[in-house]
């Protein structure tokens, strides 16, 4: 015998004192509850994963045109963990000329491959990264009117 009264949202049985009921009524109700809670648990897992992904690193790309100044800061609005820089035509270096490279927090790109005492080429700084131009030292990460492309890791 089917009951006429059910809950609004999940259509669970609502028995009155004079109603008789069957075990199958309980089983149907438990199946509905299990399905509803399962969906909530899945959504909770999706929400948690979305929060975790949002907290992970993000790759930002961009470009700029050099102005020929000795140094210049490219503002990103965040302090990157790493920056990969190349000239618009592709090279990072050519013979002894330096156009970019991979700079990390505390590990700049400079003209001396074997030490940290060379002239700076690319440096991660608070809020962005710094590029340089020095013709005599063959540092060309900010050459006047040259185009550069970068990848920055947030």
C-alpha positions as CSV (number, residue, x, y, z in Angstrom):
1,X,0.0,0.0,0.0
2,X,1.4,3.4,-1.0
3,X,1.3,6.4,1.2
4,X,-0.1,9.7,-0.1
5,X,2.1,12.0,2.0
6,X,5.8,12.6,1.0
7,X,8.4,15.1,1.9
8,X,8.7,18.1,-0.4
9,X,12.3,17.8,-1.6
10,X,13.2,14.1,-1.8
11,X,9.7,12.6,-1.8
12,X,10.4,10.5,1.3
13,X,7.5,8.7,2.9
14,X,5.7,10.5,5.7
15,X,3.6,8.0,7.7
16,X,0.7,8.8,9.9
17,X,0.1,6.8,13.1
18,X,-2.7,4.8,11.4
19,X,-0.6,4.0,8.3
20,X,0.8,0.6,7.6
21,X,4.2,0.5,5.8
22,X,6.5,-2.0,4.1
23,X,10.2,-2.6,4.3
24,X,10.4,-1.6,0.6
25,X,9.2,1.9,1.6
26,X,12.2,2.2,3.9
27,X,14.5,0.8,1.2
28,X,13.2,3.4,-1.3
29,X,13.7,6.2,1.1
30,X,17.2,5.1,2.1
31,X,18.1,4.9,-1.6
32,X,16.9,8.5,-2.2
33,X,18.9,9.7,0.9
34,X,22.0,7.8,-0.2
35,X,21.7,9.3,-3.7
36,X,21.3,12.9,-2.4
37,X,24.2,12.6,0.0
38,X,26.4,11.0,-2.6
39,X,25.7,14.0,-4.9
40,X,26.6,16.4,-2.1
41,X,29.8,14.5,-1.3
42,X,30.8,14.6,-5.0
43,X,30.1,18.3,-5.2
44,X,32.1,18.9,-2.0
45,X,35.0,17.0,-3.5
46,X,34.8,19.1,-6.7
47,X,34.7,22.3,-4.6
48,X,37.7,21.2,-2.6
49,X,39.6,20.3,-5.8
50,X,38.8,23.7,-7.3
51,X,40.1,25.4,-4.2
52,X,43.4,23.4,-4.4
53,X,43.8,24.1,-8.1
54,X,43.3,27.8,-7.5
55,X,46.1,27.8,-5.0
56,X,48.5,26.1,-7.4
57,X,51.0,27.9,-9.7
58,X,49.7,29.7,-12.7
59,X,51.5,30.4,-15.9
60,X,51.2,33.9,-17.2
61,X,52.4,34.9,-20.7
62,X,53.2,38.3,-22.2
63,X,55.4,40.4,-24.3
64,X,57.0,43.9,-24.2
65,X,59.0,46.1,-26.4
66,X,62.5,47.2,-25.2
67,X,63.2,50.8,-24.5
68,X,67.0,50.7,-24.6
69,X,67.4,51.9,-20.9
70,X,70.1,50.3,-18.8
71,X,67.5,48.6,-16.6
72,X,63.7,48.3,-16.6
73,X,61.1,46.5,-14.4
74,X,58.3,44.7,-16.2
75,X,55.4,44.9,-13.7
76,X,53.2,41.7,-13.5
77,X,51.2,42.6,-10.4
78,X,52.6,39.6,-8.6
79,X,56.1,38.3,-7.6
80,X,56.9,35.4,-10.0
81,X,58.6,32.2,-8.9
82,X,60.3,32.0,-12.3
83,X,60.5,33.9,-15.6
84,X,61.5,32.5,-19.0
85,X,62.4,35.3,-21.4
86,X,63.3,35.1,-25.1
87,X,63.6,37.7,-27.9
88,X,60.8,38.0,-30.3
89,X,62.8,36.3,-33.0
90,X,63.4,33.3,-30.6
91,X,67.0,33.3,-29.3
92,X,67.8,33.4,-25.6
93,X,71.5,33.9,-26.4
94,X,73.6,34.0,-29.6
95,X,77.4,33.4,-29.2
96,X,78.2,35.7,-26.2
97,X,75.1,38.0,-26.5
98,X,72.4,37.4,-24.0
99,X,68.7,38.1,-24.8
100,X,67.0,36.3,-21.9
101,X,67.0,32.9,-20.1
102,X,65.3,31.3,-17.1
103,X,65.5,33.4,-13.9
104,X,64.3,32.1,-10.5
105,X,63.7,33.8,-7.2
106,X,67.3,34.5,-6.0
107,X,68.9,33.1,-9.2
108,X,69.2,35.7,-11.9
109,X,70.5,35.2,-15.5
110,X,73.8,37.0,-16.0
111,X,76.7,37.1,-18.5
112,X,78.9,34.7,-16.6
113,X,77.5,31.1,-17.0
114,X,79.9,29.7,-14.4
115,X,79.3,32.2,-11.5
116,X,76.9,34.8,-10.3
117,X,79.4,37.7,-10.7
118,X,78.5,38.6,-14.3
119,X,76.4,41.5,-15.6
120,X,72.7,40.9,-15.0
121,X,70.4,40.0,-18.0
122,X,67.2,39.0,-16.2
123,X,66.2,39.1,-12.6
124,X,63.0,38.2,-10.7
125,X,62.0,41.1,-8.4
126,X,59.0,42.0,-6.2
127,X,56.0,42.6,-8.5
128,X,57.6,41.4,-11.7
129,X,61.0,41.0,-13.3
130,X,63.9,43.2,-14.4
131,X,65.5,43.4,-17.8
132,X,68.7,45.1,-18.9
133,X,70.6,46.6,-21.8
134,X,74.4,47.0,-22.0
135,X,75.9,47.0,-25.5
136,X,79.5,46.6,-24.3
137,X,78.6,43.6,-22.1
138,X,76.3,42.1,-24.8
139,X,73.3,42.2,-22.6
140,X,70.2,42.7,-24.8
141,X,67.1,41.9,-22.8
142,X,65.9,45.5,-23.1
143,X,67.2,46.6,-26.5
144,X,65.4,49.6,-28.0
145,X,62.4,48.7,-30.1
146,X,63.1,44.9,-29.9
147,X,60.2,42.6,-29.0
148,X,60.4,40.1,-26.2
149,X,58.2,37.3,-25.0
150,X,58.0,35.8,-21.5
151,X,56.4,33.1,-19.4
152,X,56.1,33.9,-15.7
153,X,55.2,31.3,-13.1
154,X,53.0,32.8,-10.3
